[in-house]
Amino acid sequence: MSKIGLIIKREYLRRVSKKSFILLTFLIPFLFAALVFVPLWLSSIKGDEVHTIAILDSTGKYAPLFEDTETYRFTHSDQRMDTYKQAPDKEIFAFLTITEDLLENPKAATLYSKKQIPADLSRLVNMTLKKQIESDKLATFNIPNLQEIIKESKVDFNIQTIKWGDDGSEKQSSSVVASITGVIFTMLIYMFIMIYGAMVMQGVMEEKTNRIIEIMISSVKPFDLMMGKIIGIGFVGLTQVFLWAIMTLILITGGSFLVGGGIDNEMLQSGMALNTNPNIAMMSTQQPSNEWIEMLGTINFAEIGILFVVYFIGGYLLYSSLFAAIGSAVDSQEDTQQFMLPVTLLLVFALYAGIYSMENPDGPLAFWCSMIPFTSPIVMMVRMPFEVPLWQIVLSVGLLYICSIGFTWLSAKIYRVGILMYGKKPSIKEMIKWLRYK
């Protein structure tokens, strides 16, 4: 076996045999599955406590509108709030005071409580009063049956999108499903490049600090040592990603079966309501589970999975070579900050470019960032569910690997000089001079 092969084997076996690797490899999928199903399970549990809301309605018009729910019980009250505030036993959770007609003075309603008002109570009160105010406003137009006319004129419309295959078959598609898929793969590749690239830098720094590198350099070339470390840790990453993917798929499939065949629309809609992207937040409520499965079937997960590995290898090779050069040039973790900042900013920019490209996956931002090697591994993952033309994929992959090989060669020049330097923090100008050494 060649020397570089021995280094790859050493790095791989040393890391996969660690207890931390084994623990994280088998624990993370359970955490992923728990992040999906535990919130759904907790959201289905209703509290036993029922809060009493006292309504002080001087108009007598709005109090009858409120109906009791599982959480809140509404009651009429004639006592003053000052009496409630001074009472030691706070049986009433909140007071709703209405002093005037809300159509004339919308600020005449106030909700008081000693504690912070829960969002669901505030929402319930707002919706109830808003509905009545709208009804009163319509009545001022003096048009017969105006409410019935408006009610009948409301239409719930969502355009149906169909994707046809080469054989003419048709399947229902969804840009929302494609966007979510792209974001998931984008976040994964961003996370993995950061984790395993930093692992390369940390490994180089440890060997340099412990002076082990002086012994290793005596029997192996610096370039072979750097490439062996990069490839070995890369195989560790691919192994972990592969195991995570299989275990997460099994856990989510099993969990979906146990909770009744998938996530229902109400849960999905409430979860997506937290998303800042308006397209994702508008997850349609009319789609049954089988239609969601059909829409997922329009995405070529096999192609995306293969290209995920291709872009992960290229992106990891590019960034890990930079991390290895940084690790070889410094002596402590504190010294890495000035060199890590530009690399980190590139990755963060790529992540944001990918997120913003989700709105227009064929736009200029998405296209150019999927061609630039420093951003293409992350941005291209957003575009893949929307079927990128083959020539763009080939060009993007070609540029990525050409740039990765070039930067690996340049990083090796920095590595072979910096790995044996101690007690001095080089400047960027000095590191550029190292590239001229033969």
ABEGO torsion letter per residue (X at the ends): XBAAAAAAAAAAAAAAABAAAAAAAAAAAAAAAAAAAAAAAAAABBBABBBBBBBBBAAGAAAAABBBBAABBBBBBABBAAAAAABABBABABBBBBABBAAABAAABBBBBABBBBAAAAAAAAAAAAAAAAAAAAAAAGBBGAAAAAAAABBBBBBBBBBBBAAGBBBBBBAAAAAAAAAAAAAAAAAAAAAAAAAAAAAAAAAAAAGAAAAAAAABBAAAAAAAAAAAAAAAAAAAAAAAAAAAAAAAAAAAAAAGGEBBAAAAAAAAAABABAAAAABBAABBAAAAAAAAAABBAAAAAAAAAAAAAAAAAAAAAAAAAAAAABABAAAAAAAAAAAAAAAAAAAAAAAAAAABAABAAAAAAAABAAAAAAAAAAAAAAGBBAAAAAAAAAAAAAAAAAAAAAAAAAAAAAAABBGBBBBAAAAAAAAABX
